[in-house]
Amino acid sequence: MTTFINIHTLISHPSSMMNRDDSGLQKTAIFGGTTRSRISSQCLKRAIRQSDIYTNAVEEGSIRTNKFDELLAICIKEIPEADPKLIEEVLLNLGSKVKTETNKETKEKTRHFDAVQPYAIGAIREAINRVEAGMELKSLKNTVHIPTLDVALSGRMDASCPIRNVEAAMSVAHSLTTHTADIEVDWFTACDDLAEQGSGHIGTTEFSSGVFYRYASINVDLLAKNTKKTPEELSDIINTIIRCFAQVSPSAKQKTFAAHNHADFVMVTKSDQPLSLANAFRSAVKNKSDVMEESIKSLVGHYEKLVSGYELNSIALAFDMTDSSDSEQVKTVKKLSELVFVD
């Protein structure tokens, strides 16, 4: 039976604009017939990968890029014991196709991979060692490496080298506000200190505020398969991901809005299936002073009905800063670090 760890958080952000669309406007979604503020899963996953909480907990992260020459320079710096020419040959034969472009004005040539892919210095070093030991360069495409944790969690798809594809062990939803969102416009000026009056620039930017529901599901068995570790050995990284979902926020416009907030409510369930509780907010919660408390009640109530109605095999632990949760099916803890399942 497959084991899933489902992470549910409710986090309140005041005025902010953490995720924009191609027009520079606040990302939104229509849910339950009303407009909600939205933060995409890609945005949240990148913020987590780059956070200190995550990077301090993993042995090595990946470098996601399609820039060949820049990656080559990093590899030469990080693997000084290897011949730079050999490093270049290894990168050219790792899998992804490499294309060369010439700048029409400067005539400068640059190389890039045909797609953005995650690369790990450790895996590149291992490939170099194999070639030095006698492996043919062309055989590198058929060599499978144990992926870094972020690749094991988020997956990898390489059409140039399907054997190195990795199925993501973690699914992450787009975050939505639990209530109807009021998208506002900030009219701002940049004053010119050397001008007698007026401003040097006038502009506008959208922003919103609200309680966001974040959801992610980790397939523990698939993560163990991807990393070649036992589920017991993965407890630390799973706890790290839980902490990231509670504490990490995207960096966009943070210098302007400083919406550095932690979750008021974190519920983690251990189950034999993934289970989103987003439908707890299909009917928008009223956006009043108790919007967080009412969101928590809706979330817990929806979970109770699902577990009872579908007779689900699910265990729930919750960290509640508001003390609003009151459920026999959800055990509360006093500290975030206590959201741990012990078999």
C-alpha positions in Angstrom: 0.0 0.0 0.0 1.4 3.4 -1.0 1.9 6.0 1.7 1.2 9.7 1.1 2.0 12.6 3.3 -0.5 15.4 2.6 0.4 18.9 3.7 -2.3 21.6 4.2 -1.4 25.1 5.3 -3.3 28.3 5.8 -1.1 31.4 5.6 -2.3 35.0 5.8 -0.5 37.6 3.7 -1.3 41.3 4.0 -0.7 43.6 1.0 1.4 41.6 -1.4 2.0 40.6 -5.1 4.0 37.4 -5.0 3.1 36.1 -8.4 2.4 37.9 -11.6 1.1 36.9 -15.0 2.6 37.8 -18.4 1.0 41.2 -18.2 2.5 42.0 -14.8 -0.9 41.6 -13.1 -1.8 39.7 -10.0 -2.4 36.0 -10.8 -6.0 35.0 -10.1 -8.4 32.1 -10.5 -12.2 31.7 -10.6 -13.2 29.1 -8.0 -16.7 28.6 -6.7 -17.9 31.4 -8.9 -15.7 34.1 -7.3 -12.2 35.5 -8.0 -9.4 34.3 -5.8 -5.8 35.5 -5.6 -3.4 32.8 -6.8 0.2 31.7 -6.4 1.3 29.1 -8.9 2.9 25.9 -7.8 6.0 26.6 -9.9 6.5 29.9 -8.0 6.1 28.3 -4.6 8.4 25.3 -5.5 11.2 27.6 -6.7 10.9 29.7 -3.5 11.2 26.5 -1.5 14.2 25.2 -3.5 16.1 28.5 -3.0 15.2 29.0 0.7 17.8 28.6 3.5 15.6 26.1 5.2 15.8 23.8 2.2 19.4 24.3 1.1 20.7 23.9 4.7 18.9 20.5 4.9 20.0 18.8 1.6 23.4 17.6 0.6 23.2 19.1 -2.9 20.7 20.9 -4.9 20.5 21.0 -8.7 21.2 23.9 -11.1 18.3 24.4 -13.5 19.5 26.0 -16.7 19.8 25.8 -20.4 23.0 27.9 -20.5 25.8 25.6 -21.5 28.8 27.9 -21.3 27.7 29.2 -17.9 27.3 25.7 -16.5 30.6 24.7 -18.0 32.3 27.6 -16.1 30.7 26.5 -12.8 31.8 22.9 -13.4 35.4 23.9 -14.1 35.4 25.9 -10.8 33.7 23.2 -8.7 35.7 20.3 -10.2 39.2 21.7 -10.4 40.9 18.3 -10.5 39.3 17.5 -13.9 40.6 18.5 -17.3 38.4 21.4 -18.5 38.3 19.9 -22.0 37.0 16.6 -20.5 34.3 18.4 -18.5 33.2 20.1 -21.7 33.0 16.8 -23.6 31.0 15.2 -20.7 28.5 18.1 -20.8 28.1 17.7 -24.5 27.3 14.0 -24.2 25.1 14.0 -21.0 21.9 13.9 -23.0 20.3 17.2 -23.8 21.2 18.5 -27.3 23.5 21.6 -27.4 22.8 24.3 -29.9 25.1 27.2 -30.9 23.8 30.8 -31.6 25.7 33.7 -33.0 24.9 37.3 -32.0 24.2 39.2 -35.2 25.8 42.4 -33.9 28.8 41.2 -31.8 29.3 37.9 -33.7 29.8 36.3 -30.3 28.8 32.6 -30.2 27.0 31.1 -27.2 25.9 27.6 -26.6 22.7 26.4 -24.9 20.9 23.2 -24.2 17.6 22.6 -26.0 15.6 22.8 -22.8 16.0 24.0 -19.2 17.1 20.9 -17.2 18.3 20.3 -13.6 22.0 19.5 -13.5 24.0 18.3 -10.4 27.7 18.9 -9.9 27.9 15.5 -8.1 26.4 13.7 -11.1 28.7 15.5 -13.5 31.7 14.6 -11.4 30.5 10.9 -11.3 30.2 11.0 -15.2 33.7 12.4 -15.5 35.1 9.7 -13.2 33.4 7.0 -15.3 34.9 8.4 -18.5 38.3 8.5 -16.9 37.8 4.9 -15.9 37.2 3.9 -19.6 33.5 4.5 -20.3 32.9 5.9 -23.8 31.4 9.4 -23.9 28.5 8.3 -26.1 27.5 5.8 -23.3 26.8 8.6 -20.9 23.3 9.1 -22.4 22.4 5.6 -21.1 23.8 6.1 -17.6 21.2 6.7 -14.8 22.3 8.8 -11.8 20.6 9.0 -8.5 18.8 12.4 -8.6 19.2 15.2 -6.1 16.3 15.5 -3.7 14.7 18.5 -5.5 14.7 16.4 -8.7 13.4 13.3 -6.8 10.6 15.5 -5.5 9.7 17.7 -8.5 10.7 15.3 -11.3 12.6 15.6 -14.6 11.6 15.2 -18.2 14.3 15.0 -20.8 13.0 14.2 -24.3 16.6 13.9 -25.5 17.4 11.2 -22.9 14.2 9.5 -21.7 16.1 7.0 -19.6 16.9 9.8 -17.2 13.3 10.9 -16.7 12.2 11.0 -13.1 8.6 10.9 -12.0 7.9 13.6 -9.4 7.2 12.2 -5.9 5.6 15.5 -4.8 2.5 17.1 -6.2 1.9 20.8 -5.4 -1.3 22.8 -6.0 -1.7 26.4 -7.0 -2.4 28.3 -3.8 -5.7 30.1 -3.6 -7.3 32.5 -1.2 -10.1 30.9 0.9 -12.2 33.9 0.3 -13.1 36.2 -2.6 -10.1 38.4 -3.5 -10.3 42.2 -3.9 -7.5 43.1 -6.4 -6.4 46.6 -5.6 -4.1 49.1 -7.5 -1.2 50.9 -5.8 -0.5 54.3 -7.5 3.1 55.2 -6.7 5.6 57.9 -7.5 9.4 58.0 -7.5 10.4 61.4 -6.3 13.4 63.2 -7.9 15.6 64.6 -5.1 17.1 67.2 -7.4 13.7 68.5 -8.8 11.9 71.4 -7.1 8.5 69.7 -7.5 6.8 66.8 -9.2 8.2 63.3 -9.5 10.6 61.5 -11.7 8.3 58.5 -12.3 4.7 57.6 -11.8 3.4 54.1 -12.0 0.8 51.5 -10.8 1.0 48.0 -9.6 -1.7 45.5 -8.5 -1.7 43.9 -5.1 -4.1 41.9 -2.8 -4.2 40.4 0.6 -5.8 37.3 2.1 -5.6 33.8 3.6 -4.0 31.4 1.2 -4.6 27.6 1.2 -1.5 25.7 0.2 -1.6 22.0 -0.5 1.1 19.4 -1.4 1.2 15.6 -1.4 4.3 13.5 -1.1 4.3 9.9 -2.4 6.7 8.5 0.2 7.2 5.2 -1.6 8.0 6.9 -4.9 10.4 9.3 -3.2 12.2 6.3 -1.6 12.5 4.7 -5.0 13.8 7.9 -6.6 16.4 8.4 -3.9 17.3 4.8 -3.2 16.6 5.4 0.4 14.2 3.8 2.9 11.1 5.7 4.1 12.7 6.0 7.5 15.7 7.8 6.0 13.4 10.3 4.4 11.8 11.6 7.5 14.2 14.6 7.8 13.6 15.8 4.3 9.8 15.4 4.6 9.9 17.4 7.8 11.9 20.0 6.0 9.3 20.3 3.2 6.6 20.6 5.8 8.5 23.5 7.5 9.1 25.1 4.1 5.3 25.1 3.3 4.7 26.8 6.6 7.5 29.4 6.5 8.7 30.1 3.0 7.0 32.7 0.7 7.9 33.8 -2.8 10.3 36.7 -3.1 8.5 38.8 -5.7 7.8 42.3 -4.6 8.9 41.6 -1.1 11.1 44.7 -1.1 8.0 46.7 -1.7 5.4 44.8 0.5 7.5 42.8 3.0 4.8 40.1 3.4 7.1 37.8 5.4 4.5 35.7 7.2 4.3 32.2 8.6 1.3 29.9 8.5 -1.2 30.2 11.3 -2.4 26.6 10.6 -0.5 23.5 9.4 -2.2 20.1 9.1 -0.4 17.1 7.9 -2.1 13.8 7.2 -0.7 10.3 6.6 -2.8 8.4 4.2 -2.9 5.7 1.5 -4.0 8.3 -1.1 -3.4 12.0 -2.0 -6.2 14.2 -0.7 -6.7 17.9 -1.4 -9.1 19.9 0.9 -9.5 22.8 -1.5 -13.2 22.1 -1.9 -13.6 23.3 1.7 -13.4 26.8 0.2 -15.6 26.3 -2.9 -18.1 28.5 -1.0 -15.9 31.4 -0.2 -15.3 32.2 3.4 -16.5 35.7 4.4 -13.5 38.0 4.5 -13.9 39.5 7.9 -11.7 39.8 11.0 -12.1 36.1 11.8 -11.3 34.9 8.2 -8.4 32.8 9.4 -10.4 31.1 12.2 -13.4 30.4 9.9 -11.0 29.1 7.2 -9.5 26.6 9.7 -13.0 25.5 10.8 -14.0 24.9 7.1 -10.8 23.0 6.4 -11.1 20.7 9.4 -14.8 20.2 8.9 -14.3 19.2 5.3 -11.6 16.8 6.3 -13.8 15.2 8.9 -16.6 14.7 6.4 -14.3 13.1 3.8 -12.7 10.7 6.3 -16.0 9.6 7.7 -18.0 9.5 4.5 -15.4 7.7 2.4 -14.1 5.7 5.4 -10.6 6.8 4.6 -7.4 5.4 6.2 -6.0 8.8 7.3 -4.2 10.1 10.4 -4.0 13.9 11.0 -1.8 16.1 13.1 -2.2 19.9 13.2 -0.3 22.9 14.5 -2.7 25.7 15.2 -1.6 29.2 16.2 -5.2 30.3 16.7 -6.5 27.4 18.8 -9.5 27.3 16.5 -9.3 23.6 15.6 -11.6 21.4 17.7 -11.8 17.9 16.2 -11.5 14.3 17.6 -10.1 13.3 14.2 -7.3 15.9 14.2 -4.7 15.8 17.0 -3.1 19.2 17.7 0.5 19.8 18.7 2.2 22.7 20.3 5.2 23.0 18.0 5.7 22.7 14.2 8.5 20.2 14.8 6.0 17.9 16.4 4.2 17.2 13.1 5.9 13.9 12.8 4.3 10.4 12.3 5.9 7.6 14.3 5.1 4.1 13.1 
